[in-house]
């Protein structure tokens, strides 16, 4: 019987082909078992990243399908890892000639167009400086002009050439100083410098009101207790990277010093907060169109806070489509990556969380989540608990919370969360993203155009607003139910009137020592701030901020107590967010759901302590606290 001929044409040798496997390409390295390690090439080719979660049934295995990108008329072979461009006749028939002419014109006269734009920008800055030097802030226009100028230069000159003088200056100063210190003394020297900066910055300034040196000393003692507690409960004290801890604390303190002590820092953050407040007015115009001017001016949560959230999320999605969010997060991530010696995944999440939220920031590193170390999982969750997101920031500003305090707290939380997490759960494994910062593109949810991005943002904002609305309704109702039961029991113990047995009363005494260690002035404010911190941890920061601004009990707190409370509540560290983070990370990487659950509670406690460390530092450096409440 002749076996040389097959009835199935697919089995004929002439019809078969071979090609290189993606896992054998130069973009992958192996650890002896044909296991790919994602490298920096992934960002340029997001569509060929194999799905790292073998238990995720929502994705078809990469070896069973090819991805077609219709916009560029390319078909990508997943296993080969390359693309073949095809140009059908229809594409030539429908190509817009005007678009190609515009691109040709721009390429030809690019430098003249940029010079014209730079001239207009410079003329605006010079005119504003001459006309309003005395009655308007000149720092912000100068910084905008400087950023615009640098961007225009880097469009024509390599950024490496622009940064060369800075690198030379750094090598002649910082590198030489570092090299002059013996290696074994560098870490103690860095710790000594950090302690000296904190002591001098905290106690040299004059006293005023209740911002006495005694209260600052209590805040400093509380910070020391926090650091000692994290060290004492560390998973592995010998593995703590003290460079990350020391640099994180120093950066956190310098940010607070810049915002709360210098006029330039105040002006910059005041400008940012003014822009944020302006968004509220734009959202109010939309409410007025849908209802009426009178209803738009109602001070109700439904007509003020929720529309602002929806509009703000739409703007964020538009900025994300333009690539601004990715660029901004990338710059932040690179700074913390090199300054604090952390992995690329940790740097991206820490930099992104204050801007886009705890769940969305994890999506930025979706291809790497399944391969994160336990310490990295702990860090990712800790970042989410330590700060708030931009979407709810607008809501708190509209409630009357000081914008500068909120925004500075968000920025301070980035190094703080990295420092405290690395003390509580130090790195003991080899990270996949050590030595590189990668922000992968999200082809799956990429908008088709600006309108599509804005519409997606509106829908996402509606879902976020709806979640906030329903969560607040249910939590406040549940707290009222529990308080009703506790009050009923308390009446039989003669606990009534001012001392009704409630959740707030219990939590006030539980967190009384915490409020004292933060530097709250001795007196009735200690119990009040303790109550607010307890409400925030058990329910959420929304309920706590609402009580701070609307409950008459907190109306007569001192400015220092009000400021420390504002910083203490600025984070998602509560029991409800615990479920949110576990759900998001388990959905991204189902195979790591057990690991996520194991580190979740530790990450929650660490995130709360990170937020409290910012409050303690604010208590150390604040002088003119009346302007920050």
Buried (B, 14 or more C-beta within 10 A) or exposed (E): EEEEEEEEEEEEEEEEEEEEEBBEBEBBEEEEEEEBEBBEBBBEBBBBBBBBBEEBEEEEEBEEEEBEEEEEBBBBBBBBBBBEEEEEEEEEEEEEEEEEEEEEEEEEEEEEEBEEEBEEBEEBBEEBBEEEEEEEBBBBBEBBBEEBBEEBBBEEEEEEEEEEEEEEEEEEEEEEEEEEEEEEEEBEEBBEEBEEBBEEBBEEBEEEBBBBBEBBBBBBBBBEBBBEBBEEEBBEEEEBBBBBBBBBBBBBBBBBBBBBBEEEBBBBBBBBBEEBBEBBEEBBEBBBEEEEEEEBEEEEBEBBBBBBBBBBBBBBBBBBBEEEBBEBBBEBBBBBBEBBBBBBBBBBBBBBBBBBBBBBBBBBBBBBBBBBBBBBBBBBBBBBBBBBBBBBBBBBBBBEBBBBBBBBBBBBBBBBBBBBBBBBBBBEEEBBBBEBBBBBBEEEEEBEEEEEBBBBBBBBBBEBBEEBBEBBEEBBEEBEEEBEEBBEEBEEEEBEEEEBBBBBBBBBEBBBEBBBBBBBBEEEBBBBBBBBBBBBBBBBBBBBBBBBEEEEBBEEBBBBBBBBBBBBBBBBBBEEBBEBBBEBBBBBBBBBBEBBEBBBEBBBBBBBBBBBBBBBBBBBBBBEBEBBB
